[in-house]
Amino acid sequence: MSGLCELLGLCFNREIRPNISFRAFRMRADGNPDGWGIAFYPDPPAACVIKEELSALRSELADFIAYYPKLRSRIFICHVRWGTTGSVCYRNAHPFVREVFGRDYVFAHNGVIRGFGRLKLGRFRPIGNTDSEHVFCYILGRIYDRGIQTWGRDEFEWLHEMLLRINRLGSLNCMMSDGEYLFCYTDADGYNTLCYVRREPPYPRIKLRDLDWEIDLNLTKKEGQIGYIIATYPLTDEQWKTFSPGELVVFRRGEIIYRSHREEDLGLSQIDIDILRIIRRAPRRVKLRKIIMRLGNLYGETQIKQHIKYLLCHQYIRQDGRDGVRWSHPEATFYTNLKRRAYIDRLLAENSDGR
């Protein structure tokens, strides 16, 4: 798993020590030697970020963190870096941190956003020269402009739409937190991924994948500690679940409180197929207003919008990047995802009914 950068996130209902997960994750620095970092919240919403511009396997500071008994938090974000954009130096190591509305936001990214210069910055500016920090500053600027001081479902959906738009400029796996929520997003085109495992009593006996070490978690966990571990690749022999491409999952106090995708893709319904047929057969981008006009008598505007969102989330269709409106606006325009057109064409042929 070398040369890819890797991410680790933890979100629990109570403060925990990250020692086992961090020790396992630290081994991934073997192929990612250009920096490492850990962010946590010893006194939320104030964050502490510890990072260096060298391999975590050569770091005495990482040795200390792996065994320090007083390092505790409900939320952790960790990163090991393979430098692609920006020099190898402290200011380019992840995670990054900035304050917005009295809360410290931290952010780490895996992937390359080659078109990051198209993201116009406002209030927040990078200190280093990575695409990752530029993206972080752009996201925070949008959060500030929107005035988000309390997160809810509307804000989660807004964030997901923004991450999908950023994702069009390159590859994007990222984690972000404000000390209350842990936001995890995985790349829409399958560059790397994110996976997760839930920990709750009775805790299992596990084997760490990169270390010849088995451990009974009941001997290390305190009763009542419940939460999730999220990583680029599984760290243990447990049954990890994988995010769907382009999925945003939001964790809070050891629970999943929002996910942009259905937990299981149940397949396409007739309304999904009808929408795809209209978009695929059109000679150019199709406006939402036109789709509603064509199908409104069958389904109704609210249902059509729900399925447009589903098709967007599952990467069957995309919104034109030149649109200056949200996906739900009547003037929003859509086209089928080039990478899925062969499958879409087969699907429409199998469901041809003369329409």
C-alpha positions in Angstrom: 0.0 0.0 0.0 2.8 2.4 -0.7 2.8 5.9 -2.1 -0.9 6.6 -1.6 -1.1 8.6 1.7 -3.4 7.0 4.3 -6.1 8.3 6.7 -7.3 7.2 10.1 -10.3 8.5 12.0 -11.8 7.6 15.4 -15.1 8.7 16.8 -16.4 7.3 20.2 -19.0 8.1 22.7 -16.4 8.6 25.4 -12.8 9.7 25.5 -10.5 6.9 24.4 -6.8 6.3 24.0 -5.8 5.7 20.3 -2.8 3.6 21.2 -3.7 0.3 19.4 -5.2 1.9 16.3 -2.4 4.4 16.1 0.3 1.8 16.5 -1.2 -0.3 13.7 -1.8 2.8 11.5 1.8 4.0 12.1 3.1 1.0 10.2 1.6 2.4 7.0 4.3 5.1 7.1 6.6 2.4 5.6 5.4 3.5 2.2 4.4 7.0 3.1 7.6 8.6 4.5 7.0 12.3 3.8 5.2 13.3 7.0 2.7 12.2 9.7 0.3 13.9 12.0 -2.4 13.4 14.6 -5.3 15.8 15.5 -7.5 15.4 18.6 -9.7 17.4 20.9 -8.4 17.4 24.5 -10.8 20.3 25.4 -13.4 20.6 22.6 -13.8 22.6 20.5 -10.1 23.4 20.9 -7.9 21.0 18.9 -4.4 19.9 19.3 -2.4 19.0 16.2 1.0 17.2 16.4 2.8 16.5 13.2 6.3 16.2 11.6 7.8 16.2 8.1 9.4 12.8 8.5 8.3 9.2 8.6 6.2 8.1 11.6 8.4 5.0 11.9 11.5 7.2 12.5 9.8 9.6 14.9 10.5 9.6 18.6 7.5 11.8 19.0 5.3 9.2 17.4 6.9 6.6 19.8 5.8 8.8 22.7 2.2 9.3 21.4 1.8 5.5 20.8 2.2 4.9 24.5 1.3 8.1 26.3 -1.6 7.2 28.7 -3.0 10.8 29.1 -3.7 11.4 25.4 -7.4 11.0 25.2 -10.2 12.3 23.0 -13.6 11.3 21.5 -12.3 12.2 18.0 -9.0 11.6 16.3 -7.8 12.2 12.8 -4.4 10.8 11.7 -2.5 10.9 8.4 0.7 9.5 6.9 1.9 11.4 3.8 3.3 10.6 0.4 4.2 14.0 -1.0 2.7 14.6 -4.4 1.8 18.3 -4.4 4.0 20.6 -2.3 7.4 20.1 -0.7 8.3 17.9 2.2 8.2 20.2 5.2 6.3 20.8 8.4 3.7 23.2 7.1 2.7 20.7 4.4 2.2 17.8 6.8 -1.4 16.9 7.6 -3.7 17.4 9.5 -4.3 21.2 9.0 -6.2 23.3 11.6 -8.2 26.6 11.4 -10.7 28.3 13.7 -14.2 29.1 12.4 -16.9 30.6 14.6 -15.0 29.7 17.8 -14.4 26.0 16.8 -11.2 24.4 15.6 -11.6 22.5 12.4 -9.0 19.9 11.4 -8.6 18.3 8.0 -6.6 15.6 6.3 -6.7 14.5 2.6 -5.6 11.6 0.5 -5.5 12.1 -3.3 -4.5 14.8 -5.8 -6.7 17.8 -6.7 -4.9 18.9 -9.9 -7.4 21.6 -10.6 -7.3 23.1 -7.1 -6.4 26.6 -8.5 -10.0 26.8 -9.8 -11.2 26.9 -6.2 -11.3 30.6 -5.4 -10.3 31.4 -1.8 -11.8 34.0 0.5 -11.2 34.5 4.2 -8.9 31.5 4.7 -5.5 31.2 3.1 -2.9 28.3 3.0 0.3 28.5 4.9 2.0 25.7 2.8 1.7 24.9 -0.9 -0.3 21.7 -1.0 -3.6 21.1 -2.9 -4.9 19.6 0.3 -4.6 22.8 2.4 -6.0 24.9 -0.5 -9.1 22.6 -0.5 -9.4 22.9 3.2 -9.3 26.7 3.1 -11.9 26.7 0.3 -14.2 24.5 2.3 -13.9 26.6 5.4 -14.5 29.8 3.4 -17.7 28.3 2.2 -18.7 27.3 5.7 -18.0 30.8 6.9 -19.9 32.4 4.1 -22.9 30.1 4.8 -22.7 31.0 8.5 -22.8 27.4 9.7 -22.5 27.4 13.5 -24.8 24.4 14.0 -24.7 21.4 11.7 -27.9 19.6 10.6 -29.1 17.5 7.7 -29.4 20.5 5.3 -25.8 21.4 6.1 -24.6 17.8 5.7 -26.3 17.6 2.3 -24.8 21.0 1.3 -21.3 19.8 2.3 -21.8 16.6 0.3 -22.7 18.5 -2.8 -19.6 20.7 -2.4 -17.3 17.7 -1.9 -18.7 16.1 -5.1 -18.0 19.3 -7.0 -14.4 19.5 -5.6 -14.0 15.8 -6.5 -14.5 16.5 -10.2 -11.1 18.3 -10.1 -9.2 15.3 -9.0 -9.2 12.5 -6.4 -10.6 13.2 -2.9 -10.6 11.1 0.2 -10.8 13.3 3.3 -11.6 13.6 6.9 -12.7 16.8 8.8 -13.9 17.5 12.3 -15.0 20.5 14.4 -14.7 18.5 17.7 -18.3 17.5 17.7 -18.7 15.8 14.3 -16.3 13.6 12.2 -17.0 14.1 8.5 -15.6 11.3 6.2 -15.8 11.4 2.4 -14.5 8.9 -0.1 -13.5 9.5 -3.7 -16.3 9.2 -6.3 -14.2 7.4 -8.9 -12.7 4.8 -6.6 -9.3 6.3 -5.9 -8.4 4.4 -2.7 -11.4 4.2 -0.5 -12.4 4.4 3.2 -13.7 1.6 5.3 -15.0 1.4 8.9 -15.6 -1.0 11.8 -17.8 -0.6 14.8 -16.4 -1.3 18.3 -18.8 -2.1 21.1 -18.9 -4.6 24.0 -18.4 -7.5 24.2 -15.1 -6.5 22.4 -13.5 -9.1 20.1 -10.1 -10.6 20.1 -8.3 -9.0 17.1 -5.2 -9.4 15.0 -3.4 -6.4 13.7 -2.7 -6.8 10.0 0.6 -5.0 9.8 1.9 -6.4 13.2 2.3 -9.9 14.4 0.2 -9.1 17.4 -3.2 -10.4 18.7 -5.0 -8.7 21.5 -8.2 -9.1 23.5 -9.9 -5.7 23.4 -11.8 -6.5 26.6 -8.4 -6.1 28.4 -7.8 -2.6 27.0 -11.3 -1.1 26.6 -13.3 0.5 29.4 -16.9 -0.7 29.7 -19.3 1.4 27.7 -16.9 2.6 25.0 -18.7 2.5 21.7 -17.7 4.0 18.4 -16.1 3.7 15.0 -12.7 3.4 13.5 -12.4 4.6 9.9 -9.3 4.0 7.8 -8.1 3.9 4.2 -7.6 0.2 4.5 -8.5 -2.3 7.2 -6.1 -2.3 10.2 -7.3 -5.6 11.7 -8.9 -8.9 10.8 -12.4 -7.7 11.8 -15.2 -7.4 9.3 -14.7 -3.9 7.9 -17.4 -2.2 5.8 -16.5 -0.1 2.8 -17.9 3.3 1.9 -19.7 3.7 -1.4 -17.9 5.8 -4.0 -18.7 9.5 -3.5 -20.2 8.9 0.0 -20.2 11.3 2.9 -20.7 9.7 6.4 -21.0 11.9 9.5 -20.1 10.5 12.9 -21.0 12.0 16.3 -20.4 10.5 19.8 -19.8 7.0 18.5 -22.8 6.9 16.1 -23.4 7.4 12.4 -25.9 10.3 12.3 -25.9 10.9 8.5 -24.9 9.1 5.3 -25.4 10.5 1.8 -26.0 7.0 0.3 -28.4 4.2 1.2 -26.6 1.7 3.4 -27.2 -0.9 0.7 -27.7 0.0 -2.9 -31.0 -1.6 -3.7 -30.7 -1.1 -7.4 -32.5 1.2 -9.8 -36.2 1.7 -9.7 -38.4 2.6 -12.7 -38.3 6.3 -12.0 -34.4 6.1 -11.9 -34.5 4.4 -15.3 -37.0 7.0 -16.7 -34.7 9.8 -15.6 -31.6 8.2 -17.1 -33.5 7.6 -20.3 -34.3 11.3 -20.7 -30.8 12.5 -19.8 -29.0 9.8 -22.0 -31.1 10.4 -25.1 -30.7 14.2 -25.0 -28.2 15.7 -27.4 -26.9 18.1 -24.7 -27.2 18.7 -20.9 -30.7 18.4 -19.6 -32.3 20.9 -17.1 -34.1 19.6 -14.1 -37.0 21.7 -15.1 -37.3 19.7 -18.3 -37.1 16.4 -16.5 -39.9 17.5 -14.1 -42.0 18.6 -17.1 -41.5 15.2 -18.8 -42.2 13.0 -15.8 -44.3 15.2 -13.5 -47.5 13.5 -14.4 -46.1 10.1 -13.4 -44.1 10.9 -10.2 -44.4 14.4 -9.0 -41.6 17.0 -8.4 -40.6 16.0 -4.9 -40.1 12.3 -5.9 -38.2 13.3 -9.0 -35.8 15.4 -7.0 -35.2 12.6 -4.5 -34.2 10.3 -7.3 -32.0 12.9 -9.0 -30.1 13.1 -5.8 -29.8 9.3 -5.6 -28.4 9.1 -9.1 -26.0 11.9 -8.4 -24.8 10.2 -5.2 -24.3 6.9 -6.9 -22.4 8.5 -9.8 -24.9 7.6 -12.6 -25.3 11.3 -13.5 -23.3 14.5 -12.9 -24.3 18.1 -12.6 -22.6 20.5 -15.1 -19.7 22.2 -13.3 -20.6 25.5 -15.0 -24.0 25.7 -13.2 -24.2 28.5 -10.7 -27.1 26.8 -8.9 -27.6 23.9 -6.6 -28.6 20.5 -8.0 -32.2 21.0 -6.9 -32.7 24.3 -8.8 -34.9 24.1 -11.9 -32.1 25.4 -14.0 -29.5 22.8 -12.8 -28.3 20.7 -15.8 -27.3 17.1 -15.8 -25.5 14.6 -18.0 -24.7 10.9 -17.6 -21.3 9.9 -16.1 -19.0 8.9 -19.0 -17.5 6.0 -17.0 -21.0 4.5 -16.5 -22.5 5.1 -19.9 -21.9 1.6 -21.3 -23.7 0.1 -18.2 -26.5 2.7 -18.5 -27.0 1.9 -22.2 -27.3 -1.8 -21.4 -29.7 -1.0 -18.6 -31.9 1.1 -20.8 -31.9 -1.6 -23.5 -33.0 -4.2 -21.0 -35.8 -1.9 -19.8 -37.0 -0.7 -23.2 -40.7 -0.2 -23.3 -41.1 1.9 -26.4 -40.9 5.2 -24.4 
